[in-house]
């Protein structure tokens, strides 16, 4: 056996960790890869060469040094252009979006879907998969799996959507099974050359995962994400790089925290929940506007904040939502003690509109917030739930690249 082969055999257990380091941007050079893996330069070189041979990463042929750096120049590492992709999809109250997503969280191609979502998840997911299959035909890219984000808690291990309230789907809809059946019917391939088995998750959970790996949450140990979708409010917690989903996938249903005891009646039977006090419908209504069918409620809310914030009614509505959101965040800070909070959807827009007010409410009402040690930041990724759905589909490849590519 050659010396190079011996190094590769020693490093094969490092292929997955190495790919994840490049995928998340934490190993931009072979020198950094060597240090992060704790292996010799020769072993790191063999690992990088194997990942390049698999068509997953690219190693610059000529080493280069970053401006101002010292020491030996190192070969730069990046995800392979034109490499394999996964099919990712998100279903929401106003339609769906399908996309092809490469390593590094890069959206390669995307297609919006229907405006009216059928009450039958079979119909919707068949359309989702058909849109994804069309993208694969158009791009000619190799597919290694498929992931789906839905606006509902998803029970594990069954993959059932327990409360898809804003979709009018039946409670407990077996979305993972339906998604997998649609993928099989369309012949969408997955890891190892087999037909893709669909993976599914709650949209805010997946947004948090994407932001932790590629966006505003990078580097956080305990990341709290709170976000609005097109309707409702969701939350997610990433602990040491892993989603905290509880014993059966149902943790962090923050939308049902009470923030206004005498407030609006919530779908859960309580009153004044975040879900109905701080979502786009609540804002549009509080601002005295009539929800219209021309654009989504989320887009209508964004437009109001960006173009009509000088209107006293709009500003008053924004302040009301900010105060109630702050009350909810303060309670979560007291319970979870995160080291970073990121906000998405309408909540990101409210943060942009009056960050000082929101941070003040959180500081005044939370034990740990008073020290100012919990940064509150906007999410930075476009379509982060889509990217998170792709992260689910990429995980088998990140765990074992050789097996996933049939090696």
N, C-alpha and C positions, 0 to 999 in steps of 0.2 A: 504494500500500500504506500502511495506517495506521501511525502510530508504534507502537501496541501490537503490531500484527502483526510489525513489524520486530524489536521486542524479542523476541517469541516465537520467530521464526526463528533469531535469534542464540542463544537459550537452549535450543533443542530438543535439542542435544547434552547438555544438563545435566539433561534430564528423568529419565533413569535414575539418575545420581548423586544427584539431589534426592530421588527416591523412596526410595532406599536410606537416605539420611540420616533421613528421617521414619520409615521402616520400623524402623530400629534405635534410634530415640529420640535420635539425636545432633543433630537439628535441631527442637527443640520450638517454635521461633518463626521467623518470617520473617527476623528480624534475624540469627539464628544461621545460617539457611540461606544468606543473602547472604554472610556471612563465610566459611562452609565452602566454598561454590562459587567464591568469588573473583569475583563478578559485581556489577553495580550493583543497587541496591534495585529499580529498575524491572524489570530482567531477572528477578531472583528472584521478583518479584511476578507476572510473566507466566508463569513456569515453575510456580509454585504454583497459579495460576489454571487452567492447562492440566491439571495433575494432578487438580485438583478437578473439572474438567469431565469427565474420564475416569472419575470415580467412585472414585478411589483414595485421595484424602486429603480432609480437611476443613480449611478455613481459617476461623477465627473471624471473624465479621463486624466485631466491635469489638475493636480492639487493647487489650491490657491489660499491665500491668507486674507482674512478680513482686515479692513483698514484699521490700523493702530494695534493689531495683534502682534504677539511675540511668539517665538518658537517656530517649529517646523510647519510649513503649510500642510493642510490636510485636504483630502478629497471631500467635496461637498456631496451630500446625499439629499435626494428628493424623491417624491413619488414619481413613478414612471408615467410620462405623458402617453396618452393612448392606451394605458393599461386597462385592466378589467374594471367593471363597475358593479354596483348592486342596484336593484330597483327599489326605490323608496316611495311611499305614498302617505298622504295625510288626508283624512276625511274630516270636514268640519261642517258647521251648520249651514254654510252658504255654498257648499260644493266639495270638490276634492282637487288635489294636485298630485300628479305623478312625476317622478324625476329619476334620472340616472345619476348616481353619485359615486365618484371615484374615491380612492384613498386620499387622505388629507382633508376630507369633508368637502371636496370640490364638486359642485353641481355641474354636471356635464351637459345635461339637456333636461328640459322641464316642459310639462304640458298641463294647463289648467283644465278642470273638468266641468261638470254640470253645475248649474246655478241652483237647481232644485234637487235636494237629496231625497231619494225614494225612501219610504218607510221600510222597505225590504232590503236588509244588508246584502243579500245575494245579488240583487240588481246593481247596487252601488259598487260592490267590490269586483263584479264582473267588468264594469266599465273602467274601474281603476286599472285592472290588469290588462285590459285591452289597450288602454292608453300607454301603459308601460311597454307592452309588446311592440307597439308601433314605434316607440322611441328606440328600442333595441334594433328593430329592422332598419330604421333610418340611419342610425349611427354605426351599425355593424360591430358594436362593442361586445366583448365577452362578459356574460353575467354570472355572478357567483352567489346570488342570493336575493332575498326580498324582505323588506320590513315595512310595517304599517303603523301609523300613529292615529289614534282615535280619541275623541273628546269624552272619555269615560274611564273610570277605574277599570282595570283589566285584571280579573282574578287569575291567580296562578294555582296550579299548573294548567288549568283547563283552557285559559285564553278566552274567557267569556267577558263581554262588555256588560258590566253590572248596572251602570246607570247612564246610558247614552241619551240623557233627557232632551237635549237640544236637537237630536237627530230623529226623534220619534221611532227609533228602533225598539224592539221589545227588550225588556230587561233580561240580562243573561244571554244575549245573542252570542253564539259561538263564533266570534269573528276570526279567530285564528284558524279554526277548521275550515270555515268558508273561504278565507283568503288562500289557504293552501290548496283547496280544491280548485279554485279559479286558476291558480298558478299552474297546477297540473294540467288542467284543461287547455291552457294556452301553451304548454310545453316550455315554461320559463325554467332555465337551468339554475342549479344552485351549486354549493360547494361539493367538490369531489366528483362532479360530472352528473350527479343525480338531479332529479327534478327538485326545484326549490321548495323547501318547507317554509311557509310564511311565519315570520316572527312578528309579534304585535306588542304594543305598549301604549300607555296613556300619553297623550301629546305633550303635556307639560313635563312629565318625567323624561321624555326623550329630548325635549328642548334643553333641559338642565344637563343631560348627559353630553349633548353636542356642545353646549357652551363651556362645559368643564374641559372638554378635550380640545376645542378649537376656538373658543371665544372669550367672553368676559369672565368666565369662571376658571380659566387656566391658572394653576398654581394654588388654588384654594384647597384646604384640607376638608373643611366642612362648609359646603356651599348650599345655601337656601335659594331656591328660585320660586318666585310667585309671578303668575302671569294671567292675563285674560286671553281667551281665544276670541272667536267671533261672538260667542256667548259664554257666560259663566267665568269662574275663576278657578285656577288650579295651582297646586304647589308641588315641589319636589325637593328632595334632600340628597346630596351626593356626599358620602362619607369616605374619605381616603380613596377617592377615585371610583367608588362603586355606588350605584343607586341604592338608596335605602327604601325598599318597597314593602317592608313589613313581612309578616309571616305568610301572607297570601297575595301580595301585590297591591294591597289596598291602603298603604300608609300615606300620610300627608294629604288627606282630603281637606285642605285648608279653606276651600270655598264655603265650608259650613261652620266656620268660626262666626260667632255672633259679635257684630261690631255696632249694632244699633238695636237694642232690645225691643223697641216699639216700631221697628222699621217694617219694610215690605215683607209680605208672606213669601217664604222660600219654597221651592219645589220639594224640599225635604220635610216640610211640615212645620219648621221653625220660622222665626221672624228675624229679619235684620242680618242675614248671613252675608259674608263677603260676596258670595256668588250673585246676589241680587242687589247689593248696595254699591258695588264697585266695578261692574262689568259695562260694556259699551251701551247696552240698552238703558241701564240706570243713568249713565251720563247724558245720553241723548234726551231722555225724558226729563231729567232734572234741569237741563239747559232750555227746556221749553220747545224743543224741536220735535217734529213728527217723524218717527222712523220711516224711511222711504225704501222702496224696493230697488232704486236705481243703483245703489252701491251697498256693500255690506255695512252692518252696524259698526264694525271695527274701523272701516275706512271713513265712515261718516263721523265717528268720534275723533279720529285723527285730524280730519279736515277742520272740524270745529276748533280744536285746540290750536292748530297751526295758523288758521286764517281769521278766526273770530274771537280770539282770546280777549280782545279789548271790550267785547260785549259784556256788560255786567252780569247778565244771566249765565253766560258761558263760564265766566270766571268764578261766579258763586258756585256753580255746579262742580267745577274742577276742585275748588277748595273743599267742598263737602266730601267729594270722593277721596281726596288726599287725606283728609282727617280720618275717615273711616278705614282707609287702607293703612294708615299709620298705626291706628289702634290694633289692627290685626297683626301687622308686622311686629309691633312691640311684644305682643303675647307670644309670638313664635320665637322671638329673640330670647325671651325669658325661659322658654321651655327647651329650645334646641341649642342655644349658644353657638350660632354659626360664626365663622370668621369672615364671611362675605355674603351679601344679599344681592341678587340680580333680579331685575324686573323686566317683564316682557309684555308685548301687546299694548293695550291701553295704559297699563301701569308704567310702562317705559315712557310714554308720552306725558303722563302726569308728573313723573320725575323730572323730565326735561322742562315742563312748564313752571314748576316751583319746587326745586330740590330742597331749598332751605326749609320750606314749610313741612315737607314730608319728614326730613331728618329731624326737625325739631319735635314733631309729634312722637316719633319713635324714641328719641332721647328722653322726653319728658315722662314716658310711660313704661320704659323698660329699665330694669336694673342694670343691665350691661350696656344699654345704649347710651346712658349718661356719660360714659367715658369717651364716647365718640369713636370707639374702637371697632365698630361694625360698619364697614363701607357698604353703601347702597349704590349700586351701579346699574346702568342700562344693559340689557342683552345687546350683543353686537352682531350676531349672525342673522342674515336674511334667511327665512324659511328654516329656523332652527329645529322645529319638530321634524321636518323632512330629513335634515341632516342626522338627527337623532335616530330616526327610523332606519337610516342607512347604517348607523353605528351598530344597531342590533344585528343587521344582516352581515356586517363585516366581522363581527366578533369571532365566528368559527375560523375565519382566515387569520385573524390576529392570534388566536389561540394555537393554531397548528397550520402554518402556511403550506407545508408539504402535503398534508392530508387533504386540505381544502382544494388544492389544485391537482389532486390525483397523483401526487408524487410518491 
